[in-house]
Amino acid sequence: MSIADQDHTLALPSGSSALDPSYVAALSQLAYVWGYPMVNMINRRARLSAAPEPGRLGGVLPASPTGQIAMLNDYIEPDERFIACPNQDVVYGLGFFSLDEQPVVVQVPDFGDRFYVYAFYDARTDQFGHLGSPYGSRAGHYLLVGPSWDGKVPEGLTDVFRSPTTLANAIPRIFMDDTDEDRAAIQSVVNQVMVYPLTEFTGEMRTKDWADVPSFDAGPSTGSGETKWVLPETFFDKLGEVLDSISPQPGEEALCAQFSALLEAGARDPQIKAQMVTAFQAADDTFVANAMLWKFNGKDAGNGWNRSVNNSQWGLDYYNRAATARSNMFENRPNETQYFYTDLDSGGRRLVGEQRYEVTFAAGGLPPVDGFWSLTMYDPDHFFYPNDLRRFSLGTKNKSLVYGDDGSLTIVVGHGSPGGERKANWLPAPAGAFSLYLRAYGGQAGITEGTWVPPIVTRR
């Protein structure tokens, strides 16, 4: 049952004159944090599902009509600005669905030993379903359905995953080594990664050449940062859409009733609406802006790093859910991927490219994973730093890393090249501020239990 169907007339006093402006501001700011990820999802769906056929928005981001996905066939390009904190370890796919109206079939080829995970997100950015290497999934056809869908499941489907919300999306991630050989080897399986409406299911494995798809105009540039998916000035109407279309989680009923009653008060009284919009803007200027600082995201992981918590299984953790929707949306579950991030060196100073840093993994001290790991460089907007080497991360995918005689691995970080043999381990940084982001896909016990600690970032 959505909030629109509930009696929330007693959530606030009747008559707009009874509302203290300070209460309006406080409740509005909470509503902004609570609703930010869902408004984000709604707006992304509207923009990215406008593609007339599967292809690439701006030539860089998979985009497709509702009910399908599009795939890349290589790493994502460094000038992508639609989703912050991309990686260059995997071949990505992306698509949005309306699963009560249109269930979809997800096609999974035989990946062999290659690490992969299909992440399915509901409207709250919680993951649902379990599909990929961490789960020992089999090749086949899988069905995604909405919370109210009660149709017949045809024969030939491997499993069925039910989304808690009708709005959902999928982001396949398929690991690829940074070699010409693996780029060639991965194409045949990538071309079998498809999603399409259940009405088109025949039981046969379909293929599509994802190297040959159209590019769609992305419109005017939004600058160096991520596309601004949530706008305070339009949040009033978008919050109403969220409350009308997404049922509250258990325990949220009273809170959502407060939000709905406040929206009704704002609709009656322009002064209250103006106060709400001012509060939305204040939350965007403070909480949302601060979410780009890693010290406000996740929890302490040791040695100056933070680590993600509750990622994509947020429950009632509105704080990290909203912060992640701004800073690095669409994380994987902790058992699929653990994220570590920092803006600071071992002395607590801001990382800046004019300095040189070393990140040394002792012998036997690389992130313990069944999948892969990587260390990525991001600018202050959480995107790649363009450089002549086109090198944005280092890790499992790189086959030319130079290890010390004792088996240790030192990654050199900074604006200037260290030269010589150390250049193979150099992660180029902008001259100004930057951050480091460590991924561990398919983490073993040390990662999942939180006992493994990332190495210190030493300023040289």
C-alpha positions in Angstrom: 0.0 0.0 0.0 1.4 3.4 -1.0 1.3 6.4 1.3 -1.3 7.9 -1.1 -3.7 5.2 0.1 -3.2 5.8 3.8 -5.0 8.2 6.1 -2.4 10.7 7.2 -4.7 13.6 8.0 -3.6 13.4 11.6 0.2 13.5 10.8 0.2 17.4 11.1 -2.2 19.9 12.6 -4.9 21.0 10.2 -4.5 24.6 8.9 -1.3 25.9 7.6 -1.0 28.6 10.3 -0.3 25.9 12.9 3.1 25.0 11.3 6.1 26.5 12.9 8.7 27.4 10.2 11.5 25.7 12.1 9.5 22.4 12.0 8.8 22.8 8.3 12.6 23.3 7.8 13.6 20.3 9.9 11.1 17.9 8.4 11.9 19.2 4.9 15.6 18.6 5.3 14.9 15.1 6.6 12.6 14.5 3.6 15.4 15.6 1.2 17.9 13.1 2.7 15.3 10.3 2.8 14.0 10.9 -0.7 17.2 11.8 -2.4 18.1 8.3 -3.7 14.6 7.6 -5.0 14.3 10.9 -6.8 17.7 10.2 -8.2 16.6 6.9 -9.5 13.4 8.3 -11.0 15.3 11.1 -12.8 18.0 8.8 -14.1 15.3 6.4 -15.4 13.6 9.2 -17.3 16.8 10.4 -18.9 18.5 7.2 -19.7 15.4 5.3 -20.8 14.6 7.9 -23.4 17.0 6.2 -25.8 15.1 4.9 -28.9 17.1 1.7 -28.9 20.1 0.2 -27.0 23.1 2.3 -27.5 25.3 4.9 -25.7 24.4 8.2 -24.3 27.0 10.7 -25.4 28.9 7.8 -26.8 30.0 6.8 -23.3 27.2 5.5 -21.2 24.9 2.4 -21.9 21.3 3.6 -22.5 18.3 1.8 -23.7 14.5 1.9 -23.7 12.7 0.7 -20.5 12.8 -3.1 -20.4 16.2 -3.6 -22.0 19.8 -2.9 -21.3 22.8 -1.7 -23.3 26.3 -2.9 -22.8 29.8 -1.5 -23.4 32.4 -3.7 -25.0 35.4 -2.1 -23.3 36.2 0.0 -20.2 34.1 3.1 -19.7 35.6 6.2 -21.3 37.2 8.7 -18.9 35.0 11.6 -20.0 31.8 9.9 -18.7 30.0 12.3 -16.3 26.7 10.5 -15.7 27.6 8.2 -12.8 30.4 9.1 -10.3 33.1 6.7 -9.3 33.2 4.5 -12.3 35.9 1.8 -12.5 38.1 0.6 -15.3 38.2 -3.0 -14.2 34.9 -4.2 -15.8 32.8 -4.0 -18.8 29.6 -2.3 -17.7 25.9 -2.6 -18.8 22.9 -0.5 -17.7 19.1 -0.5 -18.1 15.9 0.4 -16.3 12.7 -1.5 -15.9 9.1 -1.2 -14.9 8.6 -4.7 -13.6 4.9 -4.9 -12.7 4.0 -3.8 -16.2 6.8 -5.5 -18.0 8.8 -8.3 -16.4 12.2 -8.9 -18.1 14.4 -11.8 -19.0 18.1 -11.6 -18.0 20.4 -13.6 -20.2 23.6 -15.0 -18.6 26.2 -16.6 -20.8 28.9 -19.1 -19.6 31.6 -16.8 -18.2 33.9 -19.7 -17.3 36.4 -18.5 -14.6 35.9 -14.9 -15.4 34.5 -12.9 -12.4 31.2 -11.2 -13.0 28.2 -9.9 -11.1 24.8 -8.7 -12.2 23.6 -6.1 -9.7 19.8 -5.5 -9.6 18.7 -2.3 -7.8 15.2 -1.4 -6.6 13.9 2.2 -6.5 15.5 2.7 -3.0 18.9 1.6 -4.5 18.8 -1.6 -2.5 19.9 -4.7 -4.4 17.6 -7.7 -4.9 18.4 -11.1 -6.4 21.7 -12.9 -6.4 23.4 -13.4 -9.7 27.1 -13.8 -10.4 30.4 -15.3 -9.4 29.9 -14.8 -5.7 26.8 -17.0 -5.8 28.1 -19.7 -8.2 25.3 -18.8 -10.6 24.7 -20.9 -13.7 24.4 -19.7 -17.3 20.8 -19.4 -18.4 17.8 -17.1 -18.4 16.6 -15.4 -15.3 13.3 -13.5 -14.8 12.9 -10.2 -13.0 9.3 -9.4 -11.8 7.7 -6.6 -9.8 6.1 -6.8 -6.4 2.6 -7.1 -7.7 3.2 -9.3 -10.8 1.3 -12.6 -10.7 1.7 -13.8 -14.2 2.7 -17.3 -15.4 6.4 -18.1 -15.4 7.2 -20.0 -18.6 9.4 -23.1 -18.7 13.1 -22.7 -19.5 13.9 -20.0 -16.9 16.6 -20.7 -14.4 15.3 -18.6 -11.5 13.0 -15.7 -10.7 13.9 -12.6 -8.7 11.2 -10.3 -7.4 11.9 -6.6 -7.0 10.4 -4.9 -3.9 9.5 -1.9 -6.2 8.2 -1.8 -9.8 11.0 0.6 -10.7 14.3 -1.2 -10.9 17.5 -1.3 -12.9 20.4 -3.7 -13.7 24.1 -3.1 -13.9 26.2 -6.1 -15.1 29.9 -5.9 -14.3 32.3 -8.3 -16.1 36.0 -8.3 -15.2 38.5 -7.7 -18.0 42.3 -7.7 -18.0 43.9 -4.6 -19.4 45.4 -6.5 -22.4 44.5 -6.7 -26.1 44.2 -10.4 -25.7 41.5 -10.2 -23.1 39.7 -7.4 -24.9 39.3 -9.8 -27.8 38.5 -12.8 -25.7 35.6 -11.1 -23.8 33.7 -10.0 -26.8 31.8 -13.3 -27.4 30.5 -13.4 -23.9 29.7 -9.7 -23.6 27.6 -10.0 -26.8 25.4 -12.5 -25.0 24.6 -10.3 -22.1 21.1 -9.1 -22.8 17.9 -8.1 -21.1 14.5 -8.0 -22.9 10.8 -8.2 -22.1 9.4 -11.5 -21.1 7.0 -11.4 -24.1 10.1 -11.8 -26.3 11.4 -14.9 -24.5 11.9 -18.0 -26.8 14.3 -20.0 -24.7 17.1 -19.4 -27.1 20.3 -17.5 -26.3 20.4 -14.2 -28.2 23.4 -12.2 -29.2 24.1 -8.6 -30.1 27.3 -6.9 -31.3 27.8 -4.3 -28.5 30.7 -2.8 -30.4 28.3 -1.7 -33.1 25.5 0.4 -31.5 24.4 4.0 -32.0 25.4 7.0 -30.0 22.7 9.4 -28.7 23.1 13.2 -28.1 23.7 13.8 -24.4 22.7 17.5 -24.6 24.8 20.4 -23.3 27.8 19.6 -21.0 27.2 19.8 -17.3 30.8 20.7 -16.5 33.4 18.7 -14.7 31.1 17.1 -12.1 28.3 14.5 -12.2 25.0 15.3 -13.9 22.9 16.9 -11.2 20.2 14.3 -10.9 18.4 15.9 -7.9 17.3 19.5 -8.0 16.0 21.3 -4.8 13.7 23.5 -6.9 11.9 20.4 -8.4 12.1 18.2 -5.3 8.7 19.1 -4.0 6.9 17.5 -7.0 9.4 14.6 -7.2 8.9 13.7 -3.5 5.2 13.4 -4.1 5.9 11.0 -7.0 8.1 8.9 -4.7 5.4 8.8 -2.0 2.7 7.9 -4.5 4.6 5.1 -6.2 6.9 3.5 -3.6 5.5 1.8 -0.6 7.1 2.6 2.8 9.3 0.0 4.3 8.2 -1.6 7.6 8.7 1.1 10.3 8.5 4.0 7.8 4.8 4.5 7.7 4.6 7.3 10.3 7.6 9.1 8.8 6.2 8.9 5.3 2.8 10.1 6.5 4.5 13.2 7.9 6.2 13.9 4.6 2.8 13.5 2.7 1.0 15.8 5.1 3.8 18.4 4.8 3.5 18.2 1.0 -0.3 18.7 1.3 0.3 21.8 3.5 2.8 23.1 1.0 0.3 22.6 -1.8 -2.3 24.7 0.1 0.0 27.4 1.2 2.7 29.0 -1.0 4.6 30.3 2.0 5.0 26.8 3.4 6.1 25.5 0.0 8.7 28.3 -0.2 10.0 27.4 3.2 10.3 23.8 2.1 12.2 24.6 -1.1 14.5 26.8 1.0 15.1 23.8 3.3 15.7 21.5 0.4 18.3 23.9 -0.9 20.0 24.1 2.5 20.2 20.3 2.7 21.7 20.2 -0.8 24.3 22.8 0.1 25.3 21.1 3.3 24.6 17.3 3.6 24.7 16.5 -0.1 27.8 18.6 -0.7 29.6 17.1 2.3 28.8 13.6 1.0 31.7 14.1 -1.5 34.1 14.1 1.4 35.0 10.5 2.2 35.3 11.1 6.0 31.5 11.5 6.0 30.8 8.3 4.1 30.9 4.8 5.7 33.1 4.1 8.7 36.7 4.1 9.8 38.7 1.3 8.2 42.1 2.1 9.7 45.2 3.9 8.4 43.2 7.0 7.4 40.7 5.1 5.1 36.9 4.7 5.4 35.0 1.7 4.2 31.5 1.4 2.9 28.8 0.0 5.2 25.3 -1.3 4.4 26.0 -0.7 0.8 23.0 -1.6 -1.4 21.3 -3.2 1.5 20.5 0.0 3.3 17.4 -0.8 5.3 16.7 2.3 7.3 20.3 3.7 7.0 19.1 6.9 5.3 22.4 8.7 6.0 24.7 6.4 4.0 22.0 5.6 1.4 21.8 9.3 0.5 25.5 10.0 0.8 26.3 7.2 -1.5 23.6 8.3 -4.0 25.6 11.5 -4.3 29.2 10.3 -4.1 29.3 6.9 -5.6 25.8 5.6 -6.5 25.2 1.9 -7.4 27.7 0.2 -5.1 27.6 -3.6 -4.9 26.6 -5.5 -1.7 29.5 -6.0 0.7 29.9 -9.7 -0.1 30.2 -8.7 -3.8 32.5 -5.7 -3.4 34.0 -3.8 -0.5 35.0 -0.2 -1.0 37.7 1.7 0.8 38.3 5.4 0.2 40.3 8.4 1.5 41.1 12.0 0.8 43.9 12.1 3.3 47.5 10.9 3.7 48.9 9.2 6.7 49.4 12.6 8.4 45.8 13.6 8.0 46.7 16.1 5.2 44.6 16.5 2.0 46.0 14.5 -0.9 47.3 16.9 -3.6 49.1 15.9 -6.7 52.0 18.4 -6.3 53.2 15.9 -3.6 54.3 12.3 -4.2 52.8 9.4 -2.2 53.5 5.7 -1.9 50.9 3.0 -1.1 52.8 -0.2 -0.2 51.2 -3.5 0.1 53.5 -5.8 2.0 54.3 -9.3 0.7 51.1 -11.3 1.0 49.2 -8.2 1.9 47.2 -7.5 -1.2 43.5 -7.3 -0.7 42.3 -11.0 -0.2 39.8 -11.5 -2.9 38.4 -14.3 -5.0 37.7 -11.8 -7.8 39.9 -8.8 -8.3 41.1 -5.6 -6.6 42.1 -2.2 -7.9 43.3 1.3 -6.6 41.6 4.1 -8.6 42.5 7.8 -8.8 39.6 10.3 -8.7 39.5 14.1 -9.0 37.4 16.1 -6.5 34.2 15.3 -8.5 34.9 11.6 -8.3 35.8 11.1 -11.9 39.0 10.0 -13.7 41.9 12.4 -14.2 42.8 12.5 -17.9 46.5 11.7 -18.6 48.6 10.6 -21.5 48.9 7.1 -20.2 45.1 6.7 -20.0 45.9 5.1 -16.7 43.2 5.6 -14.1 43.7 2.6 -11.8 46.1 -0.2 -11.0 45.4 -3.7 -9.8 44.6 -7.2 -10.8 44.0 -6.2 -14.4 47.5 -4.9 -14.9 50.1 -7.5 -15.9 53.2 -5.2 -15.9 53.3 -4.2 -12.2 56.8 -4.3 -10.7 57.1 -6.1 -7.3 59.9 -5.6 -4.9 62.5 -8.3 -4.2 60.6 -9.0 -0.9 57.3 -9.5 -2.8 55.9 -6.2 -1.8 54.0 -3.9 -4.2 54.5 -0.1 -4.1 52.1 2.1 -6.1 53.5 5.6 -6.6 50.8 8.4 -6.7 51.4 12.0 -7.9 51.3 14.5 -10.7 54.9 13.9 -11.9 56.2 10.6 -13.2 58.7 8.8 -11.0 60.5 7.6 -14.2 62.4 4.4 -14.8 61.1 1.1 -13.6 58.7 2.8 -11.1 56.7 4.3 -14.0 54.9 0.9 -14.4 53.5 1.4 -10.8 52.7 5.1 -11.2 49.1 6.3 -10.8 49.0 9.8 -12.3 47.2 12.5 -10.3 46.0 16.0 -11.0 48.2 18.8 -9.7 45.5 19.7 -7.1 43.3 17.7 -4.8 42.4 14.1 -5.5 41.1 11.0 -3.7 42.0 7.3 -3.7 39.4 4.5 -4.0 40.2 0.8 -3.3 37.9 -1.9 -4.6 37.9 -5.6 -3.5 35.6 -7.7 -5.6 34.7 -11.1 -4.2 36.3 -10.4 -0.9 37.5 -13.2 1.3 37.1 -13.3 5.1 39.6 -10.5 5.9 37.6 -8.2 3.6 34.0 -9.2 4.5 34.8 -9.4 8.3 36.6 -6.1 8.3 39.9 -7.4 9.7 42.0 -6.5 6.6 43.3 -2.9 6.8 44.3 -0.9 3.7 48.0 0.3 3.7 48.9 3.8 4.7 49.3 6.5 2.1 52.8 7.8 2.8 53.8 11.3 1.7 57.4 11.4 0.3 
